Amino acid sequence: MTIQEAIKARHSVRQYTEQPIEAEKIQQLQELIDQCNREGNLHIQLVIDEPNAFSSIIAHYSRFRGVRNYIAMICKKGDDENLGYYGERVVLLAQMLGLNTCWVGASYRKQPDQYKVGSDEALICVVSLGYGATQGVQHPQKRTITDVAGDCRTTDYGKPFPKWFVCGIEAALLAPTAVNQQKFAFYLHDNNQIEEAMKRALFAKYAPIDLGIAKCHFEIGAGKENFEWL
């Protein structure tokens, strides 16, 4: 499975089987997590065989079952967008490895003995991880390319968007966001420069993470070689 295929195949999964994650897959995930932590100055941590985080009434009410593995999404305070961008890279690798995931903002119980959080850091959310009881389903897309794409070019304004830009938007529209809000936008400027923005969202706390995830998808769909971020 390619990373582009993983974007299309990934759906949020809340119920998992008892099948353990193989050691080689854990190693591949850990290697990417280490890389993302170095590149993004983050503190993402992989937690394996720990059932207590999802054993609360809230987790069961939110339909989480059988969660024994998760990724603790930890970063410097205020660096949530960066965390979303790199965290989604790990999520997509999990999908490529045949695993399932779900970004979780509130339906879990903190387990401070399972990961380390520095004095200048915060646990923003977790991502459940494992072999899903199902592969999940695609949520209906609430927004279209027209809703999230803006044309700020001066020389080519009004002309069709380049194919790479459209592909980037299509990938971004498949990005997970809090309650499927998709409150992001991407604006095409001259010289293939891209400006990203987050519009007013109902769950504003998670808006920076959502934007980071959408940027990750856009970059994969558009191809990094075709543009640069403003």
N, C-alpha and C positions, 0 to 999 in steps of 0.2 A: 504494500500500500504506500503510495506517495503521500507527501504532506498535503497536497491539493485534494487528494481523495479523502484524507483524514478529516479535512474541514467539512466535507459534505457528509461523511459517515458519522461524525461525532454528534451525539445527542445526550442530553442530561439523563443519567440513570441513577435511581435512588435505591434500587433493590439488587442485592448481590448474592452470589452463590458462595459456598464454603471453599471453593477451589483456591488454593494458595497461589500467590504470584511466584513464578519461577525465579530462581536466584539470578539467572542471566538477565532477565528483564528488570529486576530490581537494580542490578549493576548499571544497565544502560540508562535507566531513569536517574540514578544517582550521579552518573557522569555528566548528564545534561544539566541537572540541578547545580552541580558544582561549577559548571561553565557559566550558567546564567547568574549565579551568585557573584562570580568574579567580574563578569562583564557589566552587570547591573548594580553592583554593590548592594546586593540583597542578602537575605538570610533564610531562603526557602529551605524547608527540611522535610524529609521523607519519613513517615511513621508507619511501621509495618506491624501487623498482628496486635492491634490495640483497639479493643471493642468498646471501651468506656465512653469515648467521645460521642458516640451515637447510640447510647443506651438510655437516654433520657426520654421522658414523656413527650417533650417537644419534638424530638427526632422521630419518634414513632408517629406522632400526630402529623408530621410532615412527610410520612410514608417512607422514611429511610429504614431499610432492613438489611441486616447482614453486613454492615460496614465494619471492617476490621483494619482497613488500611486507608491512609489519607495523606495529603500533602499540606503541611502547615505553611501558609503564605505569610511570611514575616518580612518586614522591611523597615527602613528608617521612617520615622513619623513624617507624613507628608509626601512620601514617595509612592503612593498607591498606583498611579498611572504606569510607572515603570514596572511595578510588581505585576500588574495585569498583563503587560506586554510579554514579559519573560515567563510568567506563570502559564500563559496559554501555549507557549512553545513546549512546555513540559506536558501539558494536557494533550496536545496533538501527537507528541511522541507516544504517550500512553495508548492513544487510539491506534497508532501505527503498529503497536506491539500486540494489538488484540484485546486491550483492556478498556474498561469503561470508567467514566468520571462524572462528577457533578460539582460545579462551583457552589459553595454553601456559605451564606453570609451570617446566618443566625441559628439555624436548627442543629446546633451541636453544643457540647459542653466542653469547656476548656480543660486541658490536661497538662498543666505546667511542668510536670515531671517528665513529659515525653519530648519536649523540645526546649530550646533556649531562646529567650527573648531579652535582648539587651535593654539597658535603661533608656536608650534613645530610639528604641524600636517598638513596634506594635504587631500583634497577631491580627491581621486584617480579616482573614477568612480562612477556610480550609477547602480542599478539593477531595471529595471521596474518590476512592480508587479500588479497582478490583475487577473481577469477572461478573458482569451484569447478568441478572436473571433474564433480562431482555436487552435488546440493543437500543431501547428508547424510541421515541418518535419525534419527528420534526415538528416544531411549533409553527403555526401559520405565521408567515411574514406580515407584520403589521405595516411595514413601510416599503417603498419602492425606490428604485435608483433615483428617480426624480426628487424624492423626499430628502435624500441624504447627500446628493451631489450638487455642488455649486460651481458656477463658471465665473472665475475672476480674471480671465485672460483679457488683455487689451488688444492683442493683435488677431486672435482667433475667436473672439467672443461670438457666440451664436452658431459656430460650426459644431459638427458632431464631436462628441468626446472621443479621444483616442481609445483604441480597443483595450490597451493595458489599464487605463483608468476605469473603464467599465468593469473589467475583470476584478479589479481591486474592490470596487464597490460591491459587486456580487458576493465576493468572499466575505466582506465586512458584514453584510446582511445575514450571514450564517453564524456570526459570532454570538456567543451567549451573553446576555445582559440581564440585569436584575428585573424580574417579572417581565422579561421579553420586551423591554421598553424601546430599545434601539434608538436612544436619544443622542445620536452622534451625527456628525456631518463631515464631509471632506470636500475641500474647495481646490479646484485646479487653477493655478496661477501660470503666468508666463514662465518659459524655460523649464517646464515640467516640474514645477515646485508645488508641493502639496501642503495645505494648511488644514489641520484637524481642529474640530471644535465639539464641545459637549453642550447640548441644549438643556433647558430646564427639565429635570427628571424628578419623578415622584420619590424615588429612593436616592436622594442626592448623595448620601454617604458613600454609595457604591459607584457613583458616576465616574470618578477617575479610573477605577479598576475597569469598568466597562469600556471606557475609551481606550485604555491600553490594550485590552483584548481585541477590540475592533481594529486598532492600528496594526497589531500582529497579523490579523487576517488580511487586511488591505495590502500590507507589504508582500505577503506570500502570493496573493492573487495578482497583484500588479507587476511584481518582479522588482526587486530593489534596484536593478540596473536601469530602470526606466524613469526614475524620479528621485527627488530628494525632498526631505521634510523641511518646511520653513521653520 
